[in-house]
């Protein structure tokens, strides 16, 4: 029984989708961007988006 760290999921596609929505709708905040991504099928209902800009 040893701890095995999980690998980091590839978020490049999600980050590109966020950038696309933010570019198309520059006045949208994080809540509206999250809702738009849910409509587009990137996020399942109930999952939160916690990506910080670098």
Buried (B, 14 or more C-beta within 10 A) or exposed (E): EEEEEEEEEEEEEBEEBBEBBBEEEEEBEEEEBBEBBBEEEBBEEEEEBEEEEE
